[in-house]
Amino acid sequence: MTRSPSSRTGLHGISPASAKPRRAAATPAAGARRHKAAADAAPAAGSTQRIVDAVTTAIVERRLMPGTKLVEQQLGDLFQVSRTVVRQALNQLSRDHLVVLEPARGAFVAQPSVDEARQVFEVRRMLEQQMVRQLCAVVTDEQVALLRAHLVREAAAVERIDVAGRTRLLADFHVVLARLLGNEVLAQLLADLLARCSLIALMYQSAHDAGHSAEEHVAIVDAIARRDARAAARLMDSHLGHVERNLQLHPRAVDLAAALALA
């Protein structure tokens, strides 16, 4: 049987052989260019992450206020990188909802709305209650010892009034719980939510006492050590509820004359 011409070709008359053009032979120069591009990309990626980590840490430790303008040239000078690398970092921070990019104005530390604040805490309560329930079922004595060591560092930071240190440690407590479960996705998700919570606390003037938070963490760890899942979940819900209730999420009517000291 004689094949028709169309049977030897692919779609639209393109033969399988012609669909894949023959690759040109690699030359030493081309190989060198590819090697240089790969070598240049690695430091750039590291510099991008360095900026992302520095800005995130400054937010978590409440050293960068909501609404702060992040000037590309200034960041480039501080980290000794190009503005292209700075833009990559700002884009990543924007995807994490920590930075807002405004056309023709630049990048600013995000200013979460009241609705966003409530939604962030709602998600945290759903995630973290289930997280401690699961941890109670699998936690080891060695892991409990690690948690207690973290609590000691928290208490020391609170005692010496190390504001940045205690803020970071109080936030890290929740990430440590996720990592003890071996769930890195959950740990990263909580880290992102906690960074947003730091902005929320700055925006809405959290009155939650650091010492009180540390005491609530002790109670949660005591429940985990007893493998009491119900108590651990209840205490976590109560802890997050206390933090949220101490935020001023109820907008007040402003008397313009009083605000301007004209009354």
Legacy VTK file of the C-alpha trace (Angstrom):
# vtk DataFile Version 3.0
C-alpha trace
ASCII
DATASET POLYDATA
POINTS 263 float
0.000 0.000 0.000
1.446 3.399 -1.008
1.354 6.076 1.703
-0.156 9.391 0.694
2.080 12.431 1.100
-0.064 13.673 3.991
0.553 10.482 5.974
4.240 11.292 6.176
3.681 14.756 7.626
2.401 16.188 10.863
-0.233 18.890 11.357
-0.420 21.573 8.682
1.955 19.671 6.445
4.970 19.959 8.763
6.884 16.715 8.872
8.088 15.422 12.249
11.669 15.817 11.075
11.197 19.419 10.024
9.270 20.277 13.211
12.491 20.053 15.236
15.195 22.197 13.689
18.673 20.787 13.963
20.512 22.315 16.907
23.645 24.170 15.992
26.844 22.639 17.247
27.928 24.130 20.561
30.978 26.333 20.395
33.438 27.069 23.207
32.338 30.731 23.140
28.660 29.804 23.510
29.486 27.478 26.401
31.455 30.200 28.128
28.574 32.640 27.745
26.125 30.168 29.255
28.510 29.463 32.135
28.949 33.204 32.814
25.175 33.802 32.733
24.613 30.991 35.235
27.428 32.287 37.449
25.987 35.830 37.385
22.445 34.623 38.154
23.404 32.883 41.411
24.803 35.974 43.210
21.870 38.065 41.937
19.376 35.587 43.386
21.282 35.595 46.684
21.294 39.397 46.791
17.569 39.501 46.065
16.836 37.139 48.949
19.147 39.131 51.228
17.079 42.267 50.633
13.805 40.361 51.073
15.018 38.845 54.354
16.305 42.182 55.677
13.053 44.040 54.925
10.923 41.192 56.308
12.978 41.039 59.527
12.745 44.818 59.946
8.955 44.551 59.607
8.672 41.599 62.021
10.829 43.437 64.563
8.702 46.574 63.992
11.607 48.726 62.842
9.949 49.568 59.504
6.659 51.409 59.834
3.642 50.931 57.531
3.693 53.435 54.695
7.499 53.838 54.707
8.789 54.587 51.212
11.418 52.111 50.001
13.647 54.018 47.573
15.244 51.767 44.950
18.481 53.747 44.707
18.881 53.893 48.473
18.345 50.131 48.812
20.791 49.537 45.967
23.425 51.649 47.716
22.826 49.975 51.087
23.140 46.450 49.679
25.616 47.367 46.907
23.475 45.861 44.170
21.854 47.096 40.975
18.373 48.577 40.857
17.320 45.517 38.838
18.092 43.295 41.834
16.263 45.730 44.137
13.181 45.615 41.884
13.201 41.807 41.991
13.228 41.950 45.805
10.432 44.522 45.922
8.337 42.417 43.537
8.756 39.395 45.810
7.823 41.455 48.879
4.781 42.720 46.990
3.688 39.135 46.283
4.035 38.479 50.031
1.735 41.482 50.729
4.437 43.269 52.726
5.102 45.969 50.135
2.778 47.900 47.821
4.077 48.994 44.407
2.413 52.175 43.161
2.872 53.305 39.533
4.882 56.537 39.226
5.276 56.686 43.031
7.407 53.681 43.953
7.379 51.048 46.681
5.913 51.457 50.174
5.650 49.206 53.211
2.071 47.908 53.149
-0.685 49.415 55.285
-3.155 46.574 55.971
-6.842 47.471 56.119
-9.101 46.596 59.062
-10.776 43.869 56.973
-7.394 42.389 56.052
-6.353 42.413 59.708
-9.448 40.489 60.743
-9.007 37.993 57.894
-5.354 37.362 58.777
-6.268 36.524 62.372
-9.168 34.345 61.231
-6.807 32.296 59.059
-4.255 32.044 61.859
-6.828 30.751 64.314
-8.004 28.066 61.892
-4.458 26.953 61.078
-2.876 27.113 64.496
-5.583 25.358 66.474
-5.340 22.366 64.151
-1.546 22.602 64.181
-1.282 22.182 67.966
-3.852 19.378 67.925
-1.682 17.451 65.474
1.500 18.266 67.351
0.081 16.836 70.581
-0.337 13.490 68.834
3.261 13.207 67.622
5.443 15.454 69.812
8.506 13.891 71.440
10.114 14.735 74.782
13.106 16.148 72.882
10.811 18.502 70.961
9.142 19.642 74.172
12.626 20.424 75.517
13.305 22.521 72.393
10.083 24.458 72.963
10.975 25.088 76.593
14.415 26.364 75.539
12.670 28.782 73.174
10.472 29.962 76.048
13.580 30.672 78.133
14.927 32.896 75.338
11.570 34.667 75.112
11.511 35.343 78.858
15.101 36.639 78.798
14.320 39.052 75.946
11.212 40.299 77.769
13.189 40.728 80.995
15.949 42.817 79.405
13.394 44.879 77.409
14.935 43.792 74.098
12.013 44.984 71.966
13.304 43.737 68.605
14.512 40.428 70.039
11.370 39.639 72.008
9.130 40.578 69.060
11.041 38.218 66.783
11.081 35.379 69.335
7.370 35.708 70.144
6.582 35.449 66.425
9.081 32.622 65.842
7.347 30.512 68.516
4.467 29.853 66.131
6.792 28.962 63.255
8.757 26.594 65.504
5.543 24.693 66.295
4.935 24.168 62.567
8.524 23.033 61.970
8.233 20.468 64.771
5.427 18.920 62.730
7.861 18.668 59.825
5.586 20.819 57.676
7.788 23.424 55.988
4.897 24.716 53.843
2.909 25.488 56.995
5.980 27.050 58.619
6.516 29.369 55.641
2.827 30.259 55.490
2.832 31.175 59.177
6.027 33.202 58.768
4.324 35.226 56.028
1.180 35.721 58.130
3.237 36.755 61.167
5.072 39.394 59.142
1.695 40.791 58.094
0.587 40.667 61.753
3.557 42.859 62.678
2.348 45.488 60.214
-1.175 45.151 61.582
0.072 45.664 65.160
1.932 48.800 64.091
-1.059 50.140 62.139
-3.589 49.534 64.879
-1.466 50.184 67.970
-1.481 46.793 69.648
-1.645 47.110 73.410
-0.936 43.407 73.915
1.780 43.059 76.542
4.849 41.040 75.475
5.099 39.477 78.932
1.487 38.316 78.705
2.167 36.722 75.306
5.179 34.889 76.722
3.067 33.571 79.628
0.411 32.335 77.202
3.108 30.542 75.207
4.185 28.752 78.409
0.620 27.538 78.982
0.394 26.272 75.388
3.675 24.352 75.718
2.531 22.865 79.056
-0.592 21.528 77.303
1.492 20.137 74.439
3.832 18.453 76.942
0.774 16.752 78.515
-0.355 15.747 74.989
-3.646 17.476 75.814
-4.840 18.410 72.315
-8.113 19.965 73.449
-6.426 22.268 75.971
-3.654 23.222 73.538
-6.166 24.208 70.853
-8.277 26.155 73.359
-5.238 28.009 74.696
-4.009 28.853 71.198
-7.435 30.211 70.254
-7.526 32.259 73.458
-3.998 33.582 72.859
-4.716 34.741 69.299
-8.044 36.165 70.452
-6.285 38.261 73.099
-3.815 39.620 70.541
-6.601 40.523 68.099
-8.844 42.103 70.734
-6.034 44.398 71.801
-5.866 45.893 68.318
-7.853 49.057 67.746
-9.826 47.699 64.793
-12.905 49.827 65.416
-12.437 53.160 63.609
-13.331 56.158 65.740
-15.075 59.270 64.465
-12.537 62.076 64.376
-13.386 65.565 65.572
-11.392 67.727 63.163
-11.299 70.765 65.478
-10.037 68.645 68.375
-7.480 66.893 66.160
-6.122 70.272 65.064
-6.170 71.563 68.662
-8.670 74.283 67.705
-11.452 73.182 70.049
LINES 1 264
263 0 1 2 3 4 5 6 7 8 9 10 11 12 13 14 15 16 17 18 19 20 21 22 23 24 25 26 27 28 29 30 31 32 33 34 35 36 37 38 39 40 41 42 43 44 45 46 47 48 49 50 51 52 53 54 55 56 57 58 59 60 61 62 63 64 65 66 67 68 69 70 71 72 73 74 75 76 77 78 79 80 81 82 83 84 85 86 87 88 89 90 91 92 93 94 95 96 97 98 99 100 101 102 103 104 105 106 107 108 109 110 111 112 113 114 115 116 117 118 119 120 121 122 123 124 125 126 127 128 129 130 131 132 133 134 135 136 137 138 139 140 141 142 143 144 145 146 147 148 149 150 151 152 153 154 155 156 157 158 159 160 161 162 163 164 165 166 167 168 169 170 171 172 173 174 175 176 177 178 179 180 181 182 183 184 185 186 187 188 189 190 191 192 193 194 195 196 197 198 199 200 201 202 203 204 205 206 207 208 209 210 211 212 213 214 215 216 217 218 219 220 221 222 223 224 225 226 227 228 229 230 231 232 233 234 235 236 237 238 239 240 241 242 243 244 245 246 247 248 249 250 251 252 253 254 255 256 257 258 259 260 261 262
